[in-house]
Amino acid sequence: MEFFIDTASITDIKKYKALGLVDGVTTNPALLAKEGKSPIEQISEITALVDGPVSVEVTYTEPDKMVAQAKKLCKLADNIVIKVPCSFAGLDTAIRLKAEGIKMNATLVFHPSQAVPFIKLGVEYASLFIGRVEDFGLSNVEAIYAMSASIEEMGSPTKLLSASIRNPDYLMEAIEGGSDAITVPPVCWEKVYSNPLFALGEKEFLDSWRGLDESMRVEYESID
Ligand code: G3P
């Protein structure tokens, strides 16, 4: 299972890469805009920093423009994967980009049916959004299982990429549901390691430890 980081921040990419959590990177126009720098320079820096796939999204909605932009964007680096919207226009675009051998990530999938033609086409990734559905009090967990089963049933090379992972529960659901890849934003990893029960447990162990005679603690802590 691949773990991508969902960010365009160089600082975050470096931090999570060192922690073994960057098999690739996913960006979107909003994440690039948040950095406030030249997106082209930002993308070039990201692609140089990671060996794995870096998803970069088109910013048009018309197929001719998406195709032209995608062809130029993928020249920036060999590990670029073009994010195309999971729409009729995106499908038209994807068919044309596939013919050019361009790698793609079909994005903004909210229902597995949206991804079916892209899975049939054999795009590299299809991004199922979890958090953006659950923001409205609905669950998209079943969709993970359904999409995973569809890909297998259709005998497609497309990888199910679970995206829009907002918290530790979504992360676990994405793993259990059979995702091939999960893109996790830094804020989710921060939540994973902000568990108050962990902090309490760690504090209790160390408080009790300090009750032991100092010479015995020193012996243990300076063992060689
Ligand atoms: O890859 C998906 C991601 O870029 C969007 O996630 O958190 O804005 O719903 P989010």
py3Dmol code that shows the C-alpha trace and the ligand (Angstrom):
import py3Dmol

protein = """\
ATOM      1  CA  MET A   1       0.000   0.000   0.000  1.00  0.00           C
ATOM      2  CA  GLU A   2       1.388   3.394  -0.995  1.00  0.00           C
ATOM      3  CA  PHE A   3       1.230   6.348   1.377  1.00  0.00           C
ATOM      4  CA  PHE A   4       1.220   9.760  -0.239  1.00  0.00           C
ATOM      5  CA  ILE A   5       1.336  13.122   1.454  1.00  0.00           C
ATOM      6  CA  ASP A   6      -1.419  15.530   0.440  1.00  0.00           C
ATOM      7  CA  THR A   7       0.365  18.859   0.454  1.00  0.00           C
ATOM      8  CA  ALA A   8       2.405  21.264  -1.660  1.00  0.00           C
ATOM      9  CA  SER A   9       4.517  22.381   1.291  1.00  0.00           C
ATOM     10  CA  ILE A  10       8.225  21.633   0.879  1.00  0.00           C
ATOM     11  CA  THR A  11       8.711  21.755   4.655  1.00  0.00           C
ATOM     12  CA  ASP A  12       6.006  19.150   5.216  1.00  0.00           C
ATOM     13  CA  ILE A  13       7.210  16.940   2.375  1.00  0.00           C
ATOM     14  CA  LYS A  14      10.734  16.906   3.829  1.00  0.00           C
ATOM     15  CA  LYS A  15       9.423  16.212   7.342  1.00  0.00           C
ATOM     16  CA  TYR A  16       7.170  13.298   6.340  1.00  0.00           C
ATOM     17  CA  LYS A  17       9.681  11.892   3.850  1.00  0.00           C
ATOM     18  CA  ALA A  18      12.159  11.479   6.697  1.00  0.00           C
ATOM     19  CA  LEU A  19       9.423   9.586   8.574  1.00  0.00           C
ATOM     20  CA  GLY A  20       8.899   7.149   5.691  1.00  0.00           C
ATOM     21  CA  LEU A  21       5.445   8.479   4.814  1.00  0.00           C
ATOM     22  CA  VAL A  22       6.100   9.880   1.348  1.00  0.00           C
ATOM     23  CA  ASP A  23       5.821   7.218  -1.341  1.00  0.00           C
ATOM     24  CA  GLY A  24       4.490  10.073  -3.446  1.00  0.00           C
ATOM     25  CA  VAL A  25       2.781  13.462  -3.244  1.00  0.00           C
ATOM     26  CA  THR A  26      -0.654  14.713  -4.244  1.00  0.00           C
ATOM     27  CA  THR A  27      -1.318  18.382  -4.860  1.00  0.00           C
ATOM     28  CA  ASN A  28      -4.321  20.307  -6.079  1.00  0.00           C
ATOM     29  CA  PRO A  29      -4.786  23.960  -7.153  1.00  0.00           C
ATOM     30  CA  ALA A  30      -5.892  24.982  -3.644  1.00  0.00           C
ATOM     31  CA  LEU A  31      -2.801  23.435  -2.030  1.00  0.00           C
ATOM     32  CA  LEU A  32      -0.501  25.132  -4.549  1.00  0.00           C
ATOM     33  CA  ALA A  33      -2.264  28.479  -4.069  1.00  0.00           C
ATOM     34  CA  LYS A  34      -1.804  28.147  -0.312  1.00  0.00           C
ATOM     35  CA  GLU A  35       1.990  28.173  -0.787  1.00  0.00           C
ATOM     36  CA  GLY A  36       1.752  31.571  -2.545  1.00  0.00           C
ATOM     37  CA  LYS A  37       4.744  30.898  -4.795  1.00  0.00           C
ATOM     38  CA  SER A  38       5.129  30.140  -8.501  1.00  0.00           C
ATOM     39  CA  PRO A  39       3.294  26.797  -8.931  1.00  0.00           C
ATOM     40  CA  ILE A  40       5.725  25.758 -11.661  1.00  0.00           C
ATOM     41  CA  GLU A  41       8.719  26.298  -9.383  1.00  0.00           C
ATOM     42  CA  GLN A  42       6.897  24.612  -6.500  1.00  0.00           C
ATOM     43  CA  ILE A  43       6.098  21.547  -8.602  1.00  0.00           C
ATOM     44  CA  SER A  44       9.670  21.357  -9.902  1.00  0.00           C
ATOM     45  CA  GLU A  45      10.991  21.452  -6.345  1.00  0.00           C
ATOM     46  CA  ILE A  46       8.553  18.766  -5.180  1.00  0.00           C
ATOM     47  CA  THR A  47       9.293  16.416  -8.065  1.00  0.00           C
ATOM     48  CA  ALA A  48      13.028  16.739  -7.410  1.00  0.00           C
ATOM     49  CA  LEU A  49      12.511  15.919  -3.748  1.00  0.00           C
ATOM     50  CA  VAL A  50      10.534  12.678  -4.143  1.00  0.00           C
ATOM     51  CA  ASP A  51      11.115   9.578  -6.215  1.00  0.00           C
ATOM     52  CA  GLY A  52       7.468   8.540  -6.360  1.00  0.00           C
ATOM     53  CA  PRO A  53       4.507   9.949  -8.286  1.00  0.00           C
ATOM     54  CA  VAL A  54       3.566  13.604  -7.842  1.00  0.00           C
ATOM     55  CA  SER A  55      -0.032  14.390  -8.771  1.00  0.00           C
ATOM     56  CA  VAL A  56      -0.534  17.782 -10.365  1.00  0.00           C
ATOM     57  CA  GLU A  57      -3.994  18.973 -11.346  1.00  0.00           C
ATOM     58  CA  VAL A  58      -5.176  20.774 -14.468  1.00  0.00           C
ATOM     59  CA  THR A  59      -6.872  24.137 -13.886  1.00  0.00           C
ATOM     60  CA  TYR A  60      -9.220  24.204 -16.878  1.00  0.00           C
ATOM     61  CA  THR A  61     -12.546  22.483 -17.402  1.00  0.00           C
ATOM     62  CA  GLU A  62     -12.542  22.367 -21.217  1.00  0.00           C
ATOM     63  CA  PRO A  63     -10.917  19.223 -22.727  1.00  0.00           C
ATOM     64  CA  ASP A  64      -8.777  21.047 -25.328  1.00  0.00           C
ATOM     65  CA  LYS A  65      -7.298  23.288 -22.668  1.00  0.00           C
ATOM     66  CA  MET A  66      -6.846  20.453 -20.152  1.00  0.00           C
ATOM     67  CA  VAL A  67      -5.036  18.347 -22.754  1.00  0.00           C
ATOM     68  CA  ALA A  68      -2.719  21.203 -23.761  1.00  0.00           C
ATOM     69  CA  GLN A  69      -1.951  22.106 -20.134  1.00  0.00           C
ATOM     70  CA  ALA A  70      -1.388  18.474 -19.119  1.00  0.00           C
ATOM     71  CA  LYS A  71       1.051  17.876 -21.971  1.00  0.00           C
ATOM     72  CA  LYS A  72       3.129  20.868 -20.838  1.00  0.00           C
ATOM     73  CA  LEU A  73       2.929  20.072 -17.129  1.00  0.00           C
ATOM     74  CA  CYS A  74       4.160  16.528 -17.532  1.00  0.00           C
ATOM     75  CA  LYS A  75       7.299  17.831 -19.227  1.00  0.00           C
ATOM     76  CA  LEU A  76       8.346  19.350 -15.883  1.00  0.00           C
ATOM     77  CA  ALA A  77       9.470  15.965 -14.525  1.00  0.00           C
ATOM     78  CA  ASP A  78       9.245  12.234 -15.214  1.00  0.00           C
ATOM     79  CA  ASN A  79       7.318  11.482 -12.012  1.00  0.00           C
ATOM     80  CA  ILE A  80       4.371  13.771 -12.727  1.00  0.00           C
ATOM     81  CA  VAL A  81       0.896  12.254 -12.761  1.00  0.00           C
ATOM     82  CA  ILE A  82      -1.811  14.499 -14.162  1.00  0.00           C
ATOM     83  CA  LYS A  83      -4.960  14.890 -12.094  1.00  0.00           C
ATOM     84  CA  VAL A  84      -7.991  15.060 -14.362  1.00  0.00           C
ATOM     85  CA  PRO A  85     -11.497  15.717 -13.064  1.00  0.00           C
ATOM     86  CA  CYS A  86     -13.883  12.763 -13.000  1.00  0.00           C
ATOM     87  CA  SER A  87     -16.420  14.351 -15.349  1.00  0.00           C
ATOM     88  CA  PHE A  88     -17.484  13.961 -19.012  1.00  0.00           C
ATOM     89  CA  ALA A  89     -14.918  16.629 -19.938  1.00  0.00           C
ATOM     90  CA  GLY A  90     -12.309  14.878 -17.808  1.00  0.00           C
ATOM     91  CA  LEU A  91     -13.046  11.562 -19.540  1.00  0.00           C
ATOM     92  CA  ASP A  92     -12.637  13.114 -22.977  1.00  0.00           C
ATOM     93  CA  THR A  93      -9.336  14.585 -21.741  1.00  0.00           C
ATOM     94  CA  ALA A  94      -8.215  11.305 -20.197  1.00  0.00           C
ATOM     95  CA  ILE A  95      -8.818   9.353 -23.417  1.00  0.00           C
ATOM     96  CA  ARG A  96      -6.642  11.810 -25.314  1.00  0.00           C
ATOM     97  CA  LEU A  97      -3.908  11.873 -22.670  1.00  0.00           C
ATOM     98  CA  LYS A  98      -3.900   8.073 -22.474  1.00  0.00           C
ATOM     99  CA  ALA A  99      -3.131   7.955 -26.198  1.00  0.00           C
ATOM    100  CA  GLU A 100      -0.088  10.130 -25.470  1.00  0.00           C
ATOM    101  CA  GLY A 101       1.082   7.764 -22.700  1.00  0.00           C
ATOM    102  CA  ILE A 102       0.518  10.366 -19.985  1.00  0.00           C
ATOM    103  CA  LYS A 103      -0.010   9.035 -16.450  1.00  0.00           C
ATOM    104  CA  MET A 104      -3.231  10.153 -14.767  1.00  0.00           C
ATOM    105  CA  ASN A 105      -5.063  10.394 -11.479  1.00  0.00           C
ATOM    106  CA  ALA A 106      -8.839  10.740 -11.932  1.00  0.00           C
ATOM    107  CA  THR A 107      -9.826  13.075  -9.135  1.00  0.00           C
ATOM    108  CA  LEU A 108     -12.914  14.309  -7.307  1.00  0.00           C
ATOM    109  CA  VAL A 109     -14.615  10.901  -7.209  1.00  0.00           C
ATOM    110  CA  PHE A 110     -17.529  11.061  -4.789  1.00  0.00           C
ATOM    111  CA  HIS A 111     -19.374   7.979  -6.035  1.00  0.00           C
ATOM    112  CA  PRO A 112     -17.620   4.889  -7.458  1.00  0.00           C
ATOM    113  CA  SER A 113     -19.729   5.036 -10.645  1.00  0.00           C
ATOM    114  CA  GLN A 114     -17.964   8.270 -11.586  1.00  0.00           C
ATOM    115  CA  ALA A 115     -14.668   6.398 -11.757  1.00  0.00           C
ATOM    116  CA  VAL A 116     -15.910   3.406 -13.802  1.00  0.00           C
ATOM    117  CA  PRO A 117     -15.019   4.757 -17.297  1.00  0.00           C
ATOM    118  CA  PHE A 118     -11.624   5.888 -16.010  1.00  0.00           C
ATOM    119  CA  ILE A 119     -11.007   2.458 -14.473  1.00  0.00           C
ATOM    120  CA  LYS A 120     -11.998   0.906 -17.799  1.00  0.00           C
ATOM    121  CA  LEU A 121      -9.552   3.224 -19.549  1.00  0.00           C
ATOM    122  CA  GLY A 122      -6.854   2.134 -17.095  1.00  0.00           C
ATOM    123  CA  VAL A 123      -5.729   5.457 -15.633  1.00  0.00           C
ATOM    124  CA  GLU A 124      -3.006   4.980 -13.006  1.00  0.00           C
ATOM    125  CA  TYR A 125      -5.017   6.235 -10.009  1.00  0.00           C
ATOM    126  CA  ALA A 126      -8.617   7.108  -9.174  1.00  0.00           C
ATOM    127  CA  SER A 127      -9.026   9.373  -6.132  1.00  0.00           C
ATOM    128  CA  LEU A 128     -12.049   8.604  -3.991  1.00  0.00           C
ATOM    129  CA  PHE A 129     -12.838  11.514  -1.672  1.00  0.00           C
ATOM    130  CA  ILE A 130     -13.830  10.480   1.837  1.00  0.00           C
ATOM    131  CA  GLY A 131     -13.723  13.583   4.052  1.00  0.00           C
ATOM    132  CA  ARG A 132     -15.545  15.904   1.697  1.00  0.00           C
ATOM    133  CA  VAL A 133     -18.537  13.545   1.772  1.00  0.00           C
ATOM    134  CA  GLU A 134     -18.407  13.023   5.516  1.00  0.00           C
ATOM    135  CA  ASP A 135     -18.256  16.821   6.029  1.00  0.00           C
ATOM    136  CA  PHE A 136     -21.955  16.695   5.134  1.00  0.00           C
ATOM    137  CA  GLY A 137     -22.758  13.997   7.685  1.00  0.00           C
ATOM    138  CA  LEU A 138     -22.802  11.217   5.065  1.00  0.00           C
ATOM    139  CA  SER A 139     -20.526   8.181   4.996  1.00  0.00           C
ATOM    140  CA  ASN A 140     -18.361   7.228   2.048  1.00  0.00           C
ATOM    141  CA  VAL A 141     -16.851   4.156   3.679  1.00  0.00           C
ATOM    142  CA  GLU A 142     -18.928   1.677   1.644  1.00  0.00           C
ATOM    143  CA  ALA A 143     -17.686   3.392  -1.499  1.00  0.00           C
ATOM    144  CA  ILE A 144     -14.112   2.345  -0.686  1.00  0.00           C
ATOM    145  CA  TYR A 145     -15.104  -1.349  -0.690  1.00  0.00           C
ATOM    146  CA  ALA A 146     -17.283  -0.902  -3.795  1.00  0.00           C
ATOM    147  CA  MET A 147     -14.589   0.847  -5.749  1.00  0.00           C
ATOM    148  CA  SER A 148     -11.934  -1.651  -4.735  1.00  0.00           C
ATOM    149  CA  ALA A 149     -14.231  -4.504  -5.822  1.00  0.00           C
ATOM    150  CA  SER A 150     -15.057  -2.768  -9.126  1.00  0.00           C
ATOM    151  CA  ILE A 151     -11.400  -2.388 -10.024  1.00  0.00           C
ATOM    152  CA  GLU A 152     -10.780  -6.067  -9.333  1.00  0.00           C
ATOM    153  CA  GLU A 153     -13.938  -7.158 -11.136  1.00  0.00           C
ATOM    154  CA  MET A 154     -13.006  -5.077 -14.186  1.00  0.00           C
ATOM    155  CA  GLY A 155      -9.451  -6.434 -14.215  1.00  0.00           C
ATOM    156  CA  SER A 156      -8.070  -2.908 -14.410  1.00  0.00           C
ATOM    157  CA  PRO A 157      -4.554  -1.745 -13.492  1.00  0.00           C
ATOM    158  CA  THR A 158      -6.050   1.415 -11.911  1.00  0.00           C
ATOM    159  CA  LYS A 159      -5.108   1.900  -8.271  1.00  0.00           C
ATOM    160  CA  LEU A 160      -7.706   3.033  -5.764  1.00  0.00           C
ATOM    161  CA  LEU A 161      -6.361   6.147  -4.091  1.00  0.00           C
ATOM    162  CA  SER A 162      -8.311   7.123  -0.993  1.00  0.00           C
ATOM    163  CA  ALA A 163      -8.172  10.879  -0.567  1.00  0.00           C
ATOM    164  CA  SER A 164      -9.564  13.695   1.548  1.00  0.00           C
ATOM    165  CA  ILE A 165      -8.567  11.854   4.700  1.00  0.00           C
ATOM    166  CA  ARG A 166      -9.385  14.172   7.568  1.00  0.00           C
ATOM    167  CA  ASN A 167      -8.814  12.085  10.681  1.00  0.00           C
ATOM    168  CA  PRO A 168      -7.421   8.786  12.070  1.00  0.00           C
ATOM    169  CA  ASP A 169     -10.771   6.980  11.596  1.00  0.00           C
ATOM    170  CA  TYR A 170     -10.873   7.766   7.872  1.00  0.00           C
ATOM    171  CA  LEU A 171      -7.283   6.577   7.586  1.00  0.00           C
ATOM    172  CA  MET A 172      -8.143   3.200   9.114  1.00  0.00           C
ATOM    173  CA  GLU A 173     -11.307   2.889   7.008  1.00  0.00           C
ATOM    174  CA  ALA A 174      -9.260   3.565   3.870  1.00  0.00           C
ATOM    175  CA  ILE A 175      -6.807   0.810   4.796  1.00  0.00           C
ATOM    176  CA  GLU A 176      -9.499  -1.724   5.746  1.00  0.00           C
ATOM    177  CA  GLY A 177     -11.531  -0.948   2.617  1.00  0.00           C
ATOM    178  CA  GLY A 178      -8.755  -2.175   0.339  1.00  0.00           C
ATOM    179  CA  SER A 179      -7.180   1.048  -0.960  1.00  0.00           C
ATOM    180  CA  ASP A 180      -4.048   0.611  -3.051  1.00  0.00           C
ATOM    181  CA  ALA A 181      -2.832   4.039  -2.002  1.00  0.00           C
ATOM    182  CA  ILE A 182      -3.878   6.637   0.543  1.00  0.00           C
ATOM    183  CA  THR A 183      -3.050  10.300   0.465  1.00  0.00           C
ATOM    184  CA  VAL A 184      -2.877  11.730   3.934  1.00  0.00           C
ATOM    185  CA  PRO A 185      -2.648  15.457   4.716  1.00  0.00           C
ATOM    186  CA  PRO A 186      -0.135  16.471   7.410  1.00  0.00           C
ATOM    187  CA  VAL A 187      -3.010  17.569   9.661  1.00  0.00           C
ATOM    188  CA  CYS A 188      -4.248  13.968   9.815  1.00  0.00           C
ATOM    189  CA  TRP A 189      -0.863  12.618  10.928  1.00  0.00           C
ATOM    190  CA  GLU A 190      -0.793  15.389  13.543  1.00  0.00           C
ATOM    191  CA  LYS A 191      -4.157  14.180  14.864  1.00  0.00           C
ATOM    192  CA  VAL A 192      -2.916  10.577  14.912  1.00  0.00           C
ATOM    193  CA  TYR A 193      -0.096  11.615  17.258  1.00  0.00           C
ATOM    194  CA  SER A 194      -2.133  14.007  19.410  1.00  0.00           C
ATOM    195  CA  ASN A 195      -4.089  11.274  21.171  1.00  0.00           C
ATOM    196  CA  PRO A 196      -4.632  12.507  24.767  1.00  0.00           C
ATOM    197  CA  LEU A 197      -4.646   8.915  26.065  1.00  0.00           C
ATOM    198  CA  PHE A 198      -1.161   8.452  24.698  1.00  0.00           C
ATOM    199  CA  ALA A 199       0.032  11.671  26.400  1.00  0.00           C
ATOM    200  CA  LEU A 200      -1.577  10.589  29.685  1.00  0.00           C
ATOM    201  CA  GLY A 201      -0.090   7.087  29.521  1.00  0.00           C
ATOM    202  CA  GLU A 202       3.380   8.357  28.706  1.00  0.00           C
ATOM    203  CA  LYS A 203       3.232  10.908  31.539  1.00  0.00           C
ATOM    204  CA  GLU A 204       2.033   8.309  34.075  1.00  0.00           C
ATOM    205  CA  PHE A 205       4.824   5.875  33.187  1.00  0.00           C
ATOM    206  CA  LEU A 206       7.494   8.554  33.489  1.00  0.00           C
ATOM    207  CA  ASP A 207       6.061  10.020  36.692  1.00  0.00           C
ATOM    208  CA  SER A 208       6.173   6.553  38.306  1.00  0.00           C
ATOM    209  CA  TRP A 209       9.678   6.011  36.970  1.00  0.00           C
ATOM    210  CA  ARG A 210      10.884   9.137  38.767  1.00  0.00           C
ATOM    211  CA  GLY A 211       9.835   7.477  42.047  1.00  0.00           C
ATOM    212  CA  LEU A 212      12.694   4.983  41.662  1.00  0.00           C
ATOM    213  CA  ASP A 213      15.966   5.689  43.451  1.00  0.00           C
ATOM    214  CA  GLU A 214      18.082   8.059  41.338  1.00  0.00           C
ATOM    215  CA  SER A 215      21.185   5.836  41.217  1.00  0.00           C
ATOM    216  CA  MET A 216      19.120   2.982  39.749  1.00  0.00           C
ATOM    217  CA  ARG A 217      17.528   5.301  37.198  1.00  0.00           C
ATOM    218  CA  VAL A 218      20.941   6.612  36.175  1.00  0.00           C
ATOM    219  CA  GLU A 219      22.267   3.050  35.767  1.00  0.00           C
ATOM    220  CA  TYR A 220      19.345   2.246  33.407  1.00  0.00           C
ATOM    221  CA  GLU A 221      19.496   5.505  31.479  1.00  0.00           C
ATOM    222  CA  SER A 222      23.267   5.502  30.933  1.00  0.00           C
ATOM    223  CA  ILE A 223      23.579   1.811  30.064  1.00  0.00           C
ATOM    224  CA  ASP A 224      26.385   1.093  27.615  1.00  0.00           C
TER     225      ASP A 224
END
"""
ligand_1 = """\
10
G3P
O -6.094 14.499 -3.041
C -7.271 15.029 -2.479
C -7.074 16.333 -1.817
O -6.103 17.092 -2.461
C -8.296 17.095 -1.421
O -8.502 16.858 -0.104
O -8.785 17.560 2.181
O -9.239 19.224 0.375
O -10.771 17.304 0.737
P -9.384 17.808 0.830
"""
view = py3Dmol.view(width=600, height=400)
view.addModel(protein, "pdb")
view.setStyle({"model": 0}, {"cartoon": {"style": "trace"}})
view.addModel(ligand_1, "xyz")
view.setStyle({"model": 1}, {"stick": {}})
view.zoomTo()
view.show()
